[in-house]
Amino acid sequence: MPIYEYECTKCGKKMEALVFSKADENKLKCFHCGSGELKRIVSMCFSFGGRDISNSGSCGSGGKVGFS
Ligand SMILES: [Zn+2]
């Protein structure tokens, strides 16, 4: 199943969504604030865009992405 993790650039919250196509991705809205400004998080431990995501707690936790 194509489940991806996204981070909302508005409220900073993370969410997971099933995305089958680019069109689906474009329609995604933040579950928390409704913003469409989401960026996909690559589920690996590295930082990109100058922003360190490795402290999110999802690294090395056995593949289960925690979401609080
Ligand atoms: Zn949001």
PDB file of the backbone (N, CA, C, O) and the ligand in Angstrom, with CONECT records:
HET     ZN  A 101       1
ATOM      1  N   MET A   1       0.843  -1.202   0.000  1.00  0.00           N
ATOM      2  CA  MET A   1       0.000   0.000   0.000  1.00  0.00           C
ATOM      3  C   MET A   1       0.876   1.249   0.000  1.00  0.00           C
ATOM      4  O   MET A   1       1.816   1.352   0.788  1.00  0.00           O
ATOM      5  N   PRO A   2       0.577   2.163  -0.853  1.00  0.00           N
ATOM      6  CA  PRO A   2       1.408   3.369  -0.937  1.00  0.00           C
ATOM      7  C   PRO A   2       1.079   4.388   0.158  1.00  0.00           C
ATOM      8  O   PRO A   2       0.423   5.400  -0.087  1.00  0.00           O
ATOM      9  N   ILE A   3       1.544   4.096   1.350  1.00  0.00           N
ATOM     10  CA  ILE A   3       1.308   5.043   2.436  1.00  0.00           C
ATOM     11  C   ILE A   3       2.537   5.912   2.607  1.00  0.00           C
ATOM     12  O   ILE A   3       3.656   5.420   2.758  1.00  0.00           O
ATOM     13  N   TYR A   4       2.309   7.193   2.581  1.00  0.00           N
ATOM     14  CA  TYR A   4       3.404   8.131   2.749  1.00  0.00           C
ATOM     15  C   TYR A   4       3.162   8.985   3.974  1.00  0.00           C
ATOM     16  O   TYR A   4       2.032   9.165   4.428  1.00  0.00           O
ATOM     17  N   GLU A   5       4.241   9.495   4.484  1.00  0.00           N
ATOM     18  CA  GLU A   5       4.131  10.388   5.623  1.00  0.00           C
ATOM     19  C   GLU A   5       4.354  11.815   5.138  1.00  0.00           C
ATOM     20  O   GLU A   5       5.242  12.087   4.330  1.00  0.00           O
ATOM     21  N   TYR A   6       3.547  12.690   5.639  1.00  0.00           N
ATOM     22  CA  TYR A   6       3.639  14.088   5.248  1.00  0.00           C
ATOM     23  C   TYR A   6       3.748  14.972   6.467  1.00  0.00           C
ATOM     24  O   TYR A   6       3.294  14.631   7.559  1.00  0.00           O
ATOM     25  N   GLU A   7       4.354  16.099   6.249  1.00  0.00           N
ATOM     26  CA  GLU A   7       4.373  17.102   7.307  1.00  0.00           C
ATOM     27  C   GLU A   7       3.717  18.343   6.755  1.00  0.00           C
ATOM     28  O   GLU A   7       4.009  18.777   5.641  1.00  0.00           O
ATOM     29  N   CYS A   8       2.832  18.905   7.542  1.00  0.00           N
ATOM     30  CA  CYS A   8       2.160  20.140   7.155  1.00  0.00           C
ATOM     31  C   CYS A   8       3.125  21.302   7.380  1.00  0.00           C
ATOM     32  O   CYS A   8       3.717  21.435   8.451  1.00  0.00           O
ATOM     33  N   THR A   9       3.270  22.127   6.367  1.00  0.00           N
ATOM     34  CA  THR A   9       4.179  23.256   6.521  1.00  0.00           C
ATOM     35  C   THR A   9       3.505  24.415   7.256  1.00  0.00           C
ATOM     36  O   THR A   9       4.172  25.375   7.642  1.00  0.00           O
ATOM     37  N   LYS A  10       2.211  24.333   7.447  1.00  0.00           N
ATOM     38  CA  LYS A  10       1.487  25.370   8.176  1.00  0.00           C
ATOM     39  C   LYS A  10       1.510  25.131   9.679  1.00  0.00           C
ATOM     40  O   LYS A  10       1.958  25.982  10.448  1.00  0.00           O
ATOM     41  N   CYS A  11       1.020  23.958  10.092  1.00  0.00           N
ATOM     42  CA  CYS A  11       0.930  23.697  11.526  1.00  0.00           C
ATOM     43  C   CYS A  11       2.057  22.800  12.022  1.00  0.00           C
ATOM     44  O   CYS A  11       2.224  22.620  13.228  1.00  0.00           O
ATOM     45  N   GLY A  12       2.832  22.238  11.094  1.00  0.00           N
ATOM     46  CA  GLY A  12       3.985  21.430  11.486  1.00  0.00           C
ATOM     47  C   GLY A  12       3.655  20.030  11.938  1.00  0.00           C
ATOM     48  O   GLY A  12       4.544  19.297  12.371  1.00  0.00           O
ATOM     49  N   LYS A  13       2.397  19.641  11.849  1.00  0.00           N
ATOM     50  CA  LYS A  13       2.022  18.304  12.283  1.00  0.00           C
ATOM     51  C   LYS A  13       2.268  17.298  11.169  1.00  0.00           C
ATOM     52  O   LYS A  13       2.331  17.634   9.986  1.00  0.00           O
ATOM     53  N   LYS A  14       2.402  16.066  11.595  1.00  0.00           N
ATOM     54  CA  LYS A  14       2.655  15.001  10.636  1.00  0.00           C
ATOM     55  C   LYS A  14       1.431  14.138  10.477  1.00  0.00           C
ATOM     56  O   LYS A  14       0.612  14.013  11.388  1.00  0.00           O
ATOM     57  N   MET A  15       1.319  13.552   9.326  1.00  0.00           N
ATOM     58  CA  MET A  15       0.198  12.668   9.058  1.00  0.00           C
ATOM     59  C   MET A  15       0.626  11.640   8.030  1.00  0.00           C
ATOM     60  O   MET A  15       1.603  11.823   7.305  1.00  0.00           O
ATOM     61  N   GLU A  16      -0.130  10.556   7.986  1.00  0.00           N
ATOM     62  CA  GLU A  16       0.127   9.548   6.977  1.00  0.00           C
ATOM     63  C   GLU A  16      -1.073   9.511   6.061  1.00  0.00           C
ATOM     64  O   GLU A  16      -2.207   9.714   6.497  1.00  0.00           O
ATOM     65  N   ALA A  17      -0.825   9.254   4.804  1.00  0.00           N
ATOM     66  CA  ALA A  17      -1.927   9.199   3.853  1.00  0.00           C
ATOM     67  C   ALA A  17      -1.633   8.161   2.793  1.00  0.00           C
ATOM     68  O   ALA A  17      -0.485   7.882   2.445  1.00  0.00           O
ATOM     69  N   LEU A  18      -2.712   7.609   2.300  1.00  0.00           N
ATOM     70  CA  LEU A  18      -2.626   6.665   1.194  1.00  0.00           C
ATOM     71  C   LEU A  18      -2.628   7.481  -0.085  1.00  0.00           C
ATOM     72  O   LEU A  18      -3.563   8.234  -0.357  1.00  0.00           O
ATOM     73  N   VAL A  19      -1.594   7.326  -0.847  1.00  0.00           N
ATOM     74  CA  VAL A  19      -1.507   8.103  -2.075  1.00  0.00           C
ATOM     75  C   VAL A  19      -1.227   7.171  -3.243  1.00  0.00           C
ATOM     76  O   VAL A  19      -0.176   6.534  -3.307  1.00  0.00           O
ATOM     77  N   PHE A  20      -2.160   7.099  -4.146  1.00  0.00           N
ATOM     78  CA  PHE A  20      -1.999   6.209  -5.288  1.00  0.00           C
ATOM     79  C   PHE A  20      -1.410   6.914  -6.497  1.00  0.00           C
ATOM     80  O   PHE A  20      -0.799   6.285  -7.362  1.00  0.00           O
ATOM     81  N   SER A  21      -1.596   8.203  -6.546  1.00  0.00           N
ATOM     82  CA  SER A  21      -1.130   8.942  -7.719  1.00  0.00           C
ATOM     83  C   SER A  21      -0.775  10.363  -7.340  1.00  0.00           C
ATOM     84  O   SER A  21      -1.081  10.826  -6.241  1.00  0.00           O
ATOM     85  N   LYS A  22      -0.141  11.030  -8.241  1.00  0.00           N
ATOM     86  CA  LYS A  22       0.216  12.427  -8.044  1.00  0.00           C
ATOM     87  C   LYS A  22      -1.037  13.278  -7.829  1.00  0.00           C
ATOM     88  O   LYS A  22      -1.021  14.233  -7.052  1.00  0.00           O
ATOM     89  N   ALA A  23      -2.105  12.928  -8.512  1.00  0.00           N
ATOM     90  CA  ALA A  23      -3.355  13.675  -8.366  1.00  0.00           C
ATOM     91  C   ALA A  23      -3.899  13.553  -6.947  1.00  0.00           C
ATOM     92  O   ALA A  23      -4.409  14.517  -6.377  1.00  0.00           O
ATOM     93  N   ASP A  24      -3.781  12.344  -6.386  1.00  0.00           N
ATOM     94  CA  ASP A  24      -4.202  12.147  -5.000  1.00  0.00           C
ATOM     95  C   ASP A  24      -3.376  13.019  -4.069  1.00  0.00           C
ATOM     96  O   ASP A  24      -3.895  13.628  -3.134  1.00  0.00           O
ATOM     97  N   GLU A  25      -2.108  13.066  -4.341  1.00  0.00           N
ATOM     98  CA  GLU A  25      -1.222  13.851  -3.491  1.00  0.00           C
ATOM     99  C   GLU A  25      -1.610  15.332  -3.547  1.00  0.00           C
ATOM    100  O   GLU A  25      -1.589  16.033  -2.536  1.00  0.00           O
ATOM    101  N   ASN A  26      -1.955  15.777  -4.717  1.00  0.00           N
ATOM    102  CA  ASN A  26      -2.328  17.181  -4.865  1.00  0.00           C
ATOM    103  C   ASN A  26      -3.616  17.530  -4.125  1.00  0.00           C
ATOM    104  O   ASN A  26      -3.833  18.682  -3.751  1.00  0.00           O
ATOM    105  N   LYS A  27      -4.458  16.537  -3.920  1.00  0.00           N
ATOM    106  CA  LYS A  27      -5.730  16.780  -3.231  1.00  0.00           C
ATOM    107  C   LYS A  27      -5.631  16.651  -1.723  1.00  0.00           C
ATOM    108  O   LYS A  27      -6.569  16.978  -0.997  1.00  0.00           O
ATOM    109  N   LEU A  28      -4.495  16.175  -1.261  1.00  0.00           N
ATOM    110  CA  LEU A  28      -4.342  15.964   0.182  1.00  0.00           C
ATOM    111  C   LEU A  28      -4.443  17.256   0.959  1.00  0.00           C
ATOM    112  O   LEU A  28      -3.956  18.306   0.540  1.00  0.00           O
ATOM    113  N   LYS A  29      -5.086  17.147   2.097  1.00  0.00           N
ATOM    114  CA  LYS A  29      -5.174  18.284   3.000  1.00  0.00           C
ATOM    115  C   LYS A  29      -4.710  17.827   4.373  1.00  0.00           C
ATOM    116  O   LYS A  29      -4.872  16.666   4.752  1.00  0.00           O
ATOM    117  N   CYS A  30      -4.150  18.738   5.085  1.00  0.00           N
ATOM    118  CA  CYS A  30      -3.733  18.447   6.444  1.00  0.00           C
ATOM    119  C   CYS A  30      -4.949  18.023   7.266  1.00  0.00           C
ATOM    120  O   CYS A  30      -5.988  18.683   7.238  1.00  0.00           O
ATOM    121  N   PHE A  31      -4.811  16.921   7.994  1.00  0.00           N
ATOM    122  CA  PHE A  31      -5.919  16.435   8.831  1.00  0.00           C
ATOM    123  C   PHE A  31      -6.184  17.376   9.992  1.00  0.00           C
ATOM    124  O   PHE A  31      -7.268  17.374  10.575  1.00  0.00           O
ATOM    125  N   HIS A  32      -5.195  18.169  10.318  1.00  0.00           N
ATOM    126  CA  HIS A  32      -5.268  18.991  11.519  1.00  0.00           C
ATOM    127  C   HIS A  32      -5.778  20.400  11.239  1.00  0.00           C
ATOM    128  O   HIS A  32      -6.644  20.902  11.955  1.00  0.00           O
ATOM    129  N   CYS A  33      -5.245  21.037  10.202  1.00  0.00           N
ATOM    130  CA  CYS A  33      -5.620  22.434   9.960  1.00  0.00           C
ATOM    131  C   CYS A  33      -6.247  22.648   8.588  1.00  0.00           C
ATOM    132  O   CYS A  33      -6.716  23.746   8.288  1.00  0.00           O
ATOM    133  N   GLY A  34      -6.259  21.606   7.749  1.00  0.00           N
ATOM    134  CA  GLY A  34      -6.911  21.736   6.454  1.00  0.00           C
ATOM    135  C   GLY A  34      -6.055  22.361   5.365  1.00  0.00           C
ATOM    136  O   GLY A  34      -6.509  22.534   4.234  1.00  0.00           O
ATOM    137  N   SER A  35      -4.827  22.697   5.700  1.00  0.00           N
ATOM    138  CA  SER A  35      -3.940  23.272   4.706  1.00  0.00           C
ATOM    139  C   SER A  35      -3.560  22.250   3.647  1.00  0.00           C
ATOM    140  O   SER A  35      -3.422  21.062   3.939  1.00  0.00           O
ATOM    141  N   GLY A  36      -3.394  22.707   2.443  1.00  0.00           N
ATOM    142  CA  GLY A  36      -2.943  21.817   1.382  1.00  0.00           C
ATOM    143  C   GLY A  36      -1.438  21.828   1.229  1.00  0.00           C
ATOM    144  O   GLY A  36      -0.886  21.173   0.345  1.00  0.00           O
ATOM    145  N   GLU A  37      -0.786  22.568   2.087  1.00  0.00           N
ATOM    146  CA  GLU A  37       0.670  22.692   1.962  1.00  0.00           C
ATOM    147  C   GLU A  37       1.400  21.628   2.753  1.00  0.00           C
ATOM    148  O   GLU A  37       1.826  21.835   3.889  1.00  0.00           O
ATOM    149  N   LEU A  38       1.525  20.487   2.110  1.00  0.00           N
ATOM    150  CA  LEU A  38       2.164  19.355   2.765  1.00  0.00           C
ATOM    151  C   LEU A  38       3.428  18.997   2.021  1.00  0.00           C
ATOM    152  O   LEU A  38       3.522  19.141   0.802  1.00  0.00           O
ATOM    153  N   LYS A  39       4.382  18.536   2.771  1.00  0.00           N
ATOM    154  CA  LYS A  39       5.554  18.012   2.084  1.00  0.00           C
ATOM    155  C   LYS A  39       5.761  16.570   2.508  1.00  0.00           C
ATOM    156  O   LYS A  39       5.558  16.199   3.664  1.00  0.00           O
ATOM    157  N   ARG A  40       6.163  15.789   1.554  1.00  0.00           N
ATOM    158  CA  ARG A  40       6.340  14.375   1.843  1.00  0.00           C
ATOM    159  C   ARG A  40       7.619  14.175   2.632  1.00  0.00           C
ATOM    160  O   ARG A  40       8.662  14.756   2.333  1.00  0.00           O
ATOM    161  N   ILE A  41       7.506  13.340   3.642  1.00  0.00           N
ATOM    162  CA  ILE A  41       8.663  13.008   4.448  1.00  0.00           C
ATOM    163  C   ILE A  41       9.192  11.666   3.991  1.00  0.00           C
ATOM    164  O   ILE A  41       8.464  10.675   3.943  1.00  0.00           O
ATOM    165  N   VAL A  42      10.446  11.651   3.662  1.00  0.00           N
ATOM    166  CA  VAL A  42      11.072  10.389   3.299  1.00  0.00           C
ATOM    167  C   VAL A  42      11.423   9.689   4.595  1.00  0.00           C
ATOM    168  O   VAL A  42      12.139  10.238   5.433  1.00  0.00           O
ATOM    169  N   SER A  43      10.913   8.462   4.762  1.00  0.00           N
ATOM    170  CA  SER A  43      11.108   7.790   6.036  1.00  0.00           C
ATOM    171  C   SER A  43      12.502   7.231   6.222  1.00  0.00           C
ATOM    172  O   SER A  43      12.703   6.018   6.289  1.00  0.00           O
ATOM    173  N   MET A  44      13.428   8.106   6.302  1.00  0.00           N
ATOM    174  CA  MET A  44      14.796   7.721   6.622  1.00  0.00           C
ATOM    175  C   MET A  44      15.333   8.803   7.535  1.00  0.00           C
ATOM    176  O   MET A  44      14.807   9.913   7.616  1.00  0.00           O
ATOM    177  N   CYS A  45      16.398   8.435   8.215  1.00  0.00           N
ATOM    178  CA  CYS A  45      16.934   9.369   9.171  1.00  0.00           C
ATOM    179  C   CYS A  45      17.984  10.275   8.551  1.00  0.00           C
ATOM    180  O   CYS A  45      19.175   9.968   8.584  1.00  0.00           O
ATOM    181  N   PHE A  46      17.559  11.341   8.012  1.00  0.00           N
ATOM    182  CA  PHE A  46      18.520  12.336   7.569  1.00  0.00           C
ATOM    183  C   PHE A  46      17.807  13.665   7.505  1.00  0.00           C
ATOM    184  O   PHE A  46      16.577  13.720   7.499  1.00  0.00           O
ATOM    185  N   SER A  47      18.546  14.693   7.459  1.00  0.00           N
ATOM    186  CA  SER A  47      17.907  15.997   7.417  1.00  0.00           C
ATOM    187  C   SER A  47      17.964  16.541   6.007  1.00  0.00           C
ATOM    188  O   SER A  47      18.892  16.257   5.249  1.00  0.00           O
ATOM    189  N   PHE A  48      16.982  17.308   5.676  1.00  0.00           N
ATOM    190  CA  PHE A  48      16.973  17.913   4.356  1.00  0.00           C
ATOM    191  C   PHE A  48      16.329  19.280   4.480  1.00  0.00           C
ATOM    192  O   PHE A  48      15.583  19.550   5.421  1.00  0.00           O
ATOM    193  N   GLY A  49      16.617  20.108   3.550  1.00  0.00           N
ATOM    194  CA  GLY A  49      16.073  21.456   3.590  1.00  0.00           C
ATOM    195  C   GLY A  49      16.505  22.216   4.830  1.00  0.00           C
ATOM    196  O   GLY A  49      15.845  23.165   5.254  1.00  0.00           O
ATOM    197  N   GLY A  50      17.614  21.791   5.405  1.00  0.00           N
ATOM    198  CA  GLY A  50      18.103  22.497   6.578  1.00  0.00           C
ATOM    199  C   GLY A  50      17.340  22.177   7.842  1.00  0.00           C
ATOM    200  O   GLY A  50      17.572  22.780   8.889  1.00  0.00           O
ATOM    201  N   ARG A  51      16.428  21.225   7.743  1.00  0.00           N
ATOM    202  CA  ARG A  51      15.567  20.936   8.867  1.00  0.00           C
ATOM    203  C   ARG A  51      15.792  19.509   9.335  1.00  0.00           C
ATOM    204  O   ARG A  51      15.633  18.565   8.560  1.00  0.00           O
ATOM    205  N   ASP A  52      16.147  19.354  10.553  1.00  0.00           N
ATOM    206  CA  ASP A  52      16.455  18.025  11.063  1.00  0.00           C
ATOM    207  C   ASP A  52      15.183  17.333  11.530  1.00  0.00           C
ATOM    208  O   ASP A  52      14.505  17.808  12.442  1.00  0.00           O
ATOM    209  N   ILE A  53      14.868  16.223  10.909  1.00  0.00           N
ATOM    210  CA  ILE A  53      13.681  15.482  11.324  1.00  0.00           C
ATOM    211  C   ILE A  53      14.040  14.235  12.098  1.00  0.00           C
ATOM    212  O   ILE A  53      13.168  13.445  12.460  1.00  0.00           O
ATOM    213  N   SER A  54      15.331  14.058  12.352  1.00  0.00           N
ATOM    214  CA  SER A  54      15.753  12.817  12.972  1.00  0.00           C
ATOM    215  C   SER A  54      15.358  12.730  14.444  1.00  0.00           C
ATOM    216  O   SER A  54      15.484  11.667  15.052  1.00  0.00           O
ATOM    217  N   ASN A  55      14.891  13.810  15.016  1.00  0.00           N
ATOM    218  CA  ASN A  55      14.460  13.773  16.408  1.00  0.00           C
ATOM    219  C   ASN A  55      12.961  13.536  16.526  1.00  0.00           C
ATOM    220  O   ASN A  55      12.376  13.746  17.589  1.00  0.00           O
ATOM    221  N   SER A  56      12.346  13.102  15.446  1.00  0.00           N
ATOM    222  CA  SER A  56      10.905  12.900  15.467  1.00  0.00           C
ATOM    223  C   SER A  56      10.520  11.629  16.213  1.00  0.00           C
ATOM    224  O   SER A  56       9.341  11.403  16.483  1.00  0.00           O
ATOM    225  N   GLY A  57      11.491  10.808  16.542  1.00  0.00           N
ATOM    226  CA  GLY A  57      11.186   9.606  17.300  1.00  0.00           C
ATOM    227  C   GLY A  57      10.861   8.426  16.418  1.00  0.00           C
ATOM    228  O   GLY A  57      10.650   7.321  16.918  1.00  0.00           O
ATOM    229  N   SER A  58      10.817   8.634  15.113  1.00  0.00           N
ATOM    230  CA  SER A  58      10.448   7.536  14.231  1.00  0.00           C
ATOM    231  C   SER A  58      11.663   6.753  13.754  1.00  0.00           C
ATOM    232  O   SER A  58      11.518   5.706  13.123  1.00  0.00           O
ATOM    233  N   CYS A  59      12.832   7.239  14.043  1.00  0.00           N
ATOM    234  CA  CYS A  59      14.024   6.568  13.578  1.00  0.00           C
ATOM    235  C   CYS A  59      14.358   5.370  14.454  1.00  0.00           C
ATOM    236  O   CYS A  59      14.426   5.482  15.678  1.00  0.00           O
ATOM    237  N   GLY A  60      14.557   4.261  13.836  1.00  0.00           N
ATOM    238  CA  GLY A  60      15.000   3.088  14.560  1.00  0.00           C
ATOM    239  C   GLY A  60      13.976   2.548  15.529  1.00  0.00           C
ATOM    240  O   GLY A  60      14.333   1.833  16.465  1.00  0.00           O
ATOM    241  N   SER A  61      12.734   2.865  15.334  1.00  0.00           N
ATOM    242  CA  SER A  61      11.714   2.386  16.248  1.00  0.00           C
ATOM    243  C   SER A  61      10.999   1.163  15.671  1.00  0.00           C
ATOM    244  O   SER A  61       9.844   0.891  15.999  1.00  0.00           O
ATOM    245  N   GLY A  62      11.694   0.444  14.821  1.00  0.00           N
ATOM    246  CA  GLY A  62      11.141  -0.782  14.295  1.00  0.00           C
ATOM    247  C   GLY A  62      10.182  -0.571  13.148  1.00  0.00           C
ATOM    248  O   GLY A  62       9.387  -1.456  12.831  1.00  0.00           O
ATOM    249  N   GLY A  63      10.242   0.557  12.538  1.00  0.00           N
ATOM    250  CA  GLY A  63       9.423   0.795  11.355  1.00  0.00           C
ATOM    251  C   GLY A  63       8.044   1.348  11.647  1.00  0.00           C
ATOM    252  O   GLY A  63       7.345   1.796  10.739  1.00  0.00           O
ATOM    253  N   LYS A  64       7.657   1.320  12.885  1.00  0.00           N
ATOM    254  CA  LYS A  64       6.334   1.871  13.220  1.00  0.00           C
ATOM    255  C   LYS A  64       6.496   3.365  13.479  1.00  0.00           C
ATOM    256  O   LYS A  64       7.233   3.790  14.369  1.00  0.00           O
ATOM    257  N   VAL A  65       5.800   4.126  12.692  1.00  0.00           N
ATOM    258  CA  VAL A  65       5.901   5.571  12.852  1.00  0.00           C
ATOM    259  C   VAL A  65       4.923   6.024  13.927  1.00  0.00           C
ATOM    260  O   VAL A  65       3.709   5.858  13.805  1.00  0.00           O
ATOM    261  N   GLY A  66       5.461   6.571  14.929  1.00  0.00           N
ATOM    262  CA  GLY A  66       4.614   7.036  16.029  1.00  0.00           C
ATOM    263  C   GLY A  66       3.958   8.349  15.674  1.00  0.00           C
ATOM    264  O   GLY A  66       4.528   9.157  14.941  1.00  0.00           O
ATOM    265  N   PHE A  67       2.755   8.567  16.194  1.00  0.00           N
ATOM    266  CA  PHE A  67       2.056   9.783  15.808  1.00  0.00           C
ATOM    267  C   PHE A  67       1.216  10.183  16.962  1.00  0.00           C
ATOM    268  O   PHE A  67       0.257   9.506  17.334  1.00  0.00           O
ATOM    269  N   SER A  68       1.582  11.279  17.519  1.00  0.00           N
ATOM    270  CA  SER A  68       0.937  11.651  18.766  1.00  0.00           C
ATOM    271  C   SER A  68       0.151  12.933  18.639  1.00  0.00           C
ATOM    272  O   SER A  68      -0.455  13.384  19.611  1.00  0.00           O
TER     273      SER A  68
HETATM  274 ZN    ZN A 101      -1.712  21.546   9.214  1.00  0.00          ZN2+
END
